[in-house]
Amino acid sequence: METRLIPGLTLILLGCATLAGQALAEPSPDEIMQRSLLSIKVVDSTTRSTFRLINAAGQQRVRETVGQTKLLDGTTDNRRLVNFLSPADVRGTRTLLIEHSAADDDIWIYLPAMKKVRRLVASNKKDSFVGTDFSYGDVIGHKVEDWNHRVVRQEKTDGRDCYVVESTPKRPEVADNTGYSKRVSWVDKESYVALRGEIYDQSGELLKRTSAEDVQRVDTKNDRYQPMKLTAENVQTGHKTIIEFANFKANVGVGDEVFTSRSLEN
């Protein structure tokens, strides 16, 4: 017996199949956050940057830095060196942040006044990164597997289609080390760069808002991006930090020798 589908039913079935295919194509919340973490990881980079620290009264302090990054060979773990050039009270300060996927990250800081390299521990991740509104944990990047992620909605921000992902700590020590009870990220569907963020303190109150602007593709081959302007505003104090990058260069062959605690003293 020949079976024929009614034309209207055929359209409905085709529509359902299309919707099912679209649903299957959507990445999971963990995949979204993993792609977001990787989206800005180039093999290595050099840059100059300007830090603007702005208090609630609008008064500014400006700091100039040079920075270098490089992935650990065979991994996606990043190493980040920042050297402060000015003003005089921070000149010569250097920070070295080394990410370890399977272990605690390394945080080193050289303070020229003390002529000493200091190693920070995991609980220091919640501390301010050299007086800014970014924490050490924000700069290193938060491990995807330490958080429970869920997509709460999809919406546009700055004209870009985004996944809005809510992340909460899986364990109490994650909250203790970061100082955060929740993070909300607006992740661009195309680049997977987090264009906006809201971060909540351990009491559940909104602590700060972050944004990434002037996002540029800096590595076409590996589809990697760099926001040329980052902002973090502490809504509880009214203090704000703006970091602007200049002369950013990716994949230039940065050596390994600069990413050691001993090199910080040189």
C-alpha positions in Angstrom: 0.0 0.0 0.0 1.3 3.4 -0.9 1.4 5.9 2.0 1.2 9.6 1.3 1.7 12.4 3.8 -0.8 15.2 3.9 1.1 18.4 2.6 0.4 20.3 5.8 1.5 17.4 8.0 4.7 17.2 5.9 5.5 20.9 6.6 4.9 20.4 10.3 7.2 17.4 10.5 9.9 19.2 8.5 9.5 22.2 10.9 9.9 19.9 13.9 12.9 18.3 12.5 14.5 21.7 11.8 13.8 22.8 15.4 15.2 19.6 16.8 18.3 20.1 14.7 18.7 23.6 16.0 18.2 22.4 19.5 20.9 19.8 19.1 23.3 22.4 17.6 23.1 24.6 20.7 26.2 24.2 22.9 25.8 23.2 26.5 26.4 25.8 29.2 29.7 24.2 30.1 30.7 24.3 26.4 29.8 27.9 26.1 32.0 28.9 29.1 34.9 26.7 27.9 34.8 28.3 24.5 34.6 31.7 26.2 37.7 30.9 28.2 39.6 29.8 25.1 38.4 32.6 22.9 41.0 35.1 24.1 43.9 32.6 24.5 46.5 33.2 21.8 49.8 31.2 21.6 51.6 34.3 22.9 51.3 38.0 22.9 52.9 41.4 23.7 51.1 44.6 24.5 51.2 48.0 26.2 48.3 49.0 28.4 46.9 51.9 30.3 45.1 51.4 33.6 42.8 54.1 34.7 41.6 53.9 38.3 38.7 56.2 38.9 37.1 56.8 42.3 33.5 57.7 43.1 34.4 61.4 42.9 35.8 61.0 39.4 39.5 61.4 40.4 41.8 59.4 38.3 45.1 57.5 38.7 46.8 56.4 35.6 49.2 53.5 35.3 51.2 52.4 32.3 52.3 48.8 31.8 53.8 46.4 29.3 52.7 42.8 29.3 53.4 39.4 27.8 51.5 36.1 27.7 52.3 32.6 26.5 50.6 29.3 26.7 52.3 26.4 28.4 53.5 24.0 25.7 50.9 21.5 24.7 48.2 23.0 26.9 45.7 25.8 27.0 47.1 27.1 30.3 48.2 30.7 30.1 51.1 32.6 31.6 50.8 36.3 32.0 53.5 38.8 33.0 52.7 42.4 33.7 55.4 45.0 34.3 54.3 48.4 35.7 56.2 51.4 34.2 54.6 54.3 35.9 53.8 56.2 38.1 56.7 56.2 40.5 54.9 54.5 43.3 54.3 51.3 41.3 57.2 51.5 38.8 59.0 48.2 38.8 56.2 46.2 40.3 55.7 43.0 38.3 53.1 40.2 38.5 53.3 36.7 37.1 50.2 34.6 36.9 50.4 31.0 35.8 47.3 29.0 35.1 47.2 25.2 35.9 44.2 23.3 34.8 44.8 20.4 37.1 46.3 22.2 40.1 46.3 25.5 41.9 47.3 28.5 39.8 50.5 30.3 40.6 50.5 34.0 41.5 53.7 35.9 42.0 54.3 39.5 42.6 57.6 41.5 42.8 57.5 44.6 45.0 60.5 46.8 44.3 60.3 48.7 47.6 60.9 45.3 49.4 63.2 43.9 46.7 61.4 40.7 47.2 59.2 38.2 45.2 56.1 37.2 47.1 54.1 34.1 46.2 50.3 34.4 46.8 48.1 31.5 47.8 44.7 30.4 46.4 42.8 32.5 48.9 44.5 35.6 47.5 42.6 35.2 44.2 39.8 37.4 45.6 42.3 40.2 46.3 42.5 43.3 44.1 44.9 42.9 41.2 47.4 45.7 42.0 44.8 48.1 43.3 42.3 47.6 40.4 38.7 46.5 40.5 39.7 43.2 38.8 40.7 40.4 41.2 43.7 38.1 40.6 41.1 35.4 39.8 39.4 37.6 37.2 42.8 38.2 35.5 43.8 34.5 35.5 40.4 33.3 34.5 37.9 31.1 36.5 38.1 27.4 35.9 35.0 26.2 34.1 34.8 22.9 36.1 34.7 24.8 39.4 31.3 26.3 38.6 27.8 25.1 37.8 26.6 26.9 34.7 23.2 27.4 33.2 21.8 29.5 30.3 19.2 31.7 31.8 18.2 33.4 28.6 19.4 34.6 25.2 19.4 38.3 24.3 21.3 41.0 22.5 23.9 43.3 24.1 25.7 46.0 22.1 23.8 44.6 19.1 25.3 41.2 19.5 23.4 37.9 20.1 24.5 36.5 23.4 24.0 33.6 25.7 23.4 34.8 29.2 25.1 32.3 31.5 24.7 32.1 35.3 27.6 30.5 37.1 27.6 29.4 40.8 30.4 27.8 42.8 30.4 24.0 43.0 32.1 24.0 46.4 32.4 26.4 49.3 36.1 26.8 48.9 35.5 28.1 45.3 33.3 30.9 46.8 35.8 31.5 49.5 38.8 31.8 47.2 37.1 34.0 44.6 34.9 36.0 47.0 32.0 35.4 44.6 28.6 33.7 45.1 27.5 34.1 41.5 28.7 35.3 38.1 26.5 36.2 35.1 28.1 36.4 31.7 26.8 37.8 28.4 28.7 35.6 25.9 28.8 36.6 22.3 27.4 33.8 20.1 29.9 34.5 17.3 33.3 35.2 19.1 32.3 33.6 22.5 33.9 36.6 24.2 32.1 37.6 27.4 31.0 41.1 26.5 29.4 41.9 29.9 29.4 40.5 33.3 27.7 40.9 36.7 29.5 39.5 39.8 27.9 39.0 43.2 29.6 38.9 46.6 29.3 36.1 49.1 26.2 37.7 50.6 24.5 37.5 47.3 24.7 41.3 46.6 25.8 42.7 43.3 29.4 43.6 43.7 30.6 44.7 40.3 29.9 45.0 36.6 32.4 44.3 33.9 32.4 44.9 30.1 34.7 44.1 27.1 34.7 46.5 24.2 36.4 47.0 20.8 36.8 43.2 20.4 39.2 42.4 17.6 40.1 39.1 16.0 43.9 39.0 16.6 44.5 35.4 15.4 42.4 34.5 12.3 43.8 31.0 11.9 42.8 29.9 15.5 39.8 32.3 15.7 41.1 34.1 18.8 40.0 37.6 20.0 41.2 40.4 22.2 39.0 43.1 23.7 41.0 46.3 23.5 39.1 47.9 26.4 38.1 46.2 29.7 36.1 47.9 32.4 35.2 46.7 35.9 33.1 48.9 38.2 32.5 48.2 41.9 28.9 49.2 42.4 29.3 49.1 46.2 32.1 51.7 46.3 31.6 53.5 43.0 35.3 52.8 42.1 36.0 51.9 38.5 39.0 50.5 36.5 39.4 50.9 32.8 42.2 48.9 31.0 43.0 49.9 27.4 45.4 47.9 25.3 47.6 49.3 22.6 50.0 47.8 20.1 48.7 44.3 20.9 50.5 41.6 18.9 49.7 37.9 18.9 51.9 35.0 18.0 55.2 36.8 17.9 57.5 34.2 19.5 57.7 35.2 23.2 60.3 33.2 25.0 59.7 31.0 28.0 62.5 32.5 30.1 60.5 35.6 31.3 57.8 33.5 32.9 59.7 32.4 36.0 59.6 33.9 39.5 63.3 34.4 39.4 63.0 36.6 36.3 60.7 39.0 38.2 63.7 40.4 40.1 65.7 41.2 36.9 
